[in-house]
Amino acid sequence: MRARFAGRCAACGGRVGPGDEMYWHRRTKAVEHASCHEAEAPAIVAPAFTPAPEPRRESPRMDTEYAAGVSDANTYLSDKAMFGDAMADAFALEAEFAAFNRGDDY
């Protein structure tokens, strides 16, 4: 399309004058020279996804501790979503005090 008004190219920063061939981005309302728009952008290659290794658990007790940690984390995240950061922190602290008073892991 041809420009009706003067502006700046979003790609190169150059001047786009009235009557110049340009490309208008509807969503961002930015303009580019037709040549800047047609120039190929360098390909971005995403790194290959490497999943994190499973944590080493050497004993059955470590398995139960790991499961308890996952459970505590899930509880914290659901409390945070429902009640917010401050209340989720308070609930986690209350659970920690209760575990201490019961003698769990201390």
C-alpha distance (Angstrom), angle and dihedral (degrees) to the residues before:
residue distance angle dihedral
M1 . . .
R2 3.76 . .
A3 3.79 121.3 .
R4 3.79 117.1 -114.0
F5 3.81 94.3 -169.7
A6 3.79 137.2 34.3
G7 3.79 117.1 -98.2
R8 3.80 146.3 141.2
C9 3.80 127.5 -86.4
A10 3.81 111.0 -115.1
A11 3.82 91.1 -149.1
C12 3.80 104.3 47.5
G13 3.81 103.0 10.3
G14 3.81 91.7 -124.5
R15 3.79 125.6 140.1
V16 3.81 119.4 -86.1
G17 3.78 109.5 -158.8
P18 3.80 130.1 -161.8
G19 3.80 109.1 -78.6
D20 3.82 95.3 22.2
E21 3.79 118.6 130.7
M22 3.77 107.6 -106.4
Y23 3.79 143.8 157.0
W24 3.82 119.6 -123.7
H25 3.82 120.1 -152.7
R26 3.77 105.6 -142.5
R27 3.82 96.7 -158.8
T28 3.82 98.3 45.5
K29 3.83 97.1 28.0
A30 3.82 88.2 -133.7
V31 3.80 123.8 141.5
E32 3.80 130.3 -145.3
H33 3.76 133.6 -173.7
A34 3.80 109.5 -100.1
S35 3.82 88.7 -119.2
C36 3.83 92.0 51.2
H37 3.79 91.0 49.6
E38 3.80 93.1 49.1
A39 3.82 93.9 47.7
E40 3.76 109.6 101.2
A41 3.75 116.9 -113.0
P42 3.79 115.5 -132.3
A43 3.78 111.5 -92.6
I44 3.76 114.2 -105.4
V45 3.76 111.5 -144.1
A46 3.77 114.4 -156.5
P47 3.79 115.1 -139.2
A48 3.76 115.6 -108.5
F49 3.79 112.7 -92.9
T50 3.77 112.6 -110.4
P51 3.78 113.8 -172.5
A52 3.77 117.0 -135.4
P53 3.78 113.0 -101.2
E54 3.77 118.1 -106.6
P55 3.80 111.3 -99.1
R56 3.80 114.0 -103.1
R57 3.76 112.3 -107.3
E58 3.76 112.6 -173.9
S59 3.78 102.2 -177.5
P60 3.80 140.5 28.6
R61 3.80 88.3 -108.2
M62 3.80 89.9 59.0
D63 3.82 88.8 52.0
T64 3.80 91.4 55.5
E65 3.81 91.7 44.2
Y66 3.80 90.3 50.8
A67 3.81 91.4 49.3
A68 3.81 90.2 48.5
G69 3.80 90.5 51.0
V70 3.81 91.7 50.8
S71 3.80 90.0 48.3
D72 3.82 91.7 49.3
A73 3.81 91.0 49.0
N74 3.80 92.2 50.2
T75 3.80 91.0 48.2
Y76 3.81 90.4 50.2
L77 3.82 92.5 49.6
S78 3.79 93.1 49.3
D79 3.83 91.2 47.0
K80 3.81 89.4 48.8
A81 3.81 91.6 51.4
M82 3.79 92.8 47.5
F83 3.82 103.0 37.2
G84 3.82 107.6 15.1
D85 3.80 134.7 -112.6
A86 3.80 99.3 -62.2
M87 3.80 96.2 50.5
A88 3.83 92.6 43.1
D89 3.82 88.9 53.6
A90 3.81 90.2 48.6
F91 3.81 92.1 49.8
A92 3.82 91.6 48.4
L93 3.80 90.9 49.8
E94 3.81 90.7 48.6
A95 3.81 90.2 51.2
E96 3.81 90.0 49.5
F97 3.82 91.2 51.6
A98 3.81 90.7 48.6
A99 3.83 91.1 51.1
F100 3.81 89.9 49.8
N101 3.80 92.0 49.7
R102 3.82 90.8 49.8
G103 3.81 89.8 49.9
D104 3.80 94.9 -118.2
D105 3.82 112.6 162.3
Y106 3.80 93.4 -17.1
